[in-house]
Amino acid sequence: MPLPFHASTRTALSQNLDPASGLRTRVLTTSKLELAWQAGELVVRCAVARAVISGHQEPARTRRWARGEQ
């Protein structure tokens, strides 16, 4: 590939919680973009990588009270 005239990297961290299981997952996503000219044509290269960096289950919470119960 010819020398790029533009290169950028974007990193995002997301945290998700599954309400049914209590499983908390954090995902690190990194994307890369490169733009270059080759023989008068624009060459676009992109890549993405995702990694789960942690996942654990929170202890289930008990309800303190329920409406209508005594």
C-alpha positions, 0 to 999 in steps of 0.5 A: 500500500502507498504511504497514507495521507490520512490515518486515524484510530478510534477507541471506545469502551462500552459497558453493558448489563444483562438485566435477566442474568446480571452479567456485566460486560465491558467491551473495548473496540478499536477501529483504524482508518487509512486513506491513500492515493494509488495511481489516481485512485483513492485506497481505503483501508479499515480494520476493527478489533473488539475485546471483552475486557471483563465480565462478572455476574453481580449477586442477585438482589432480593426485593425489600418489599412487594406491593400488596404483600403483608 
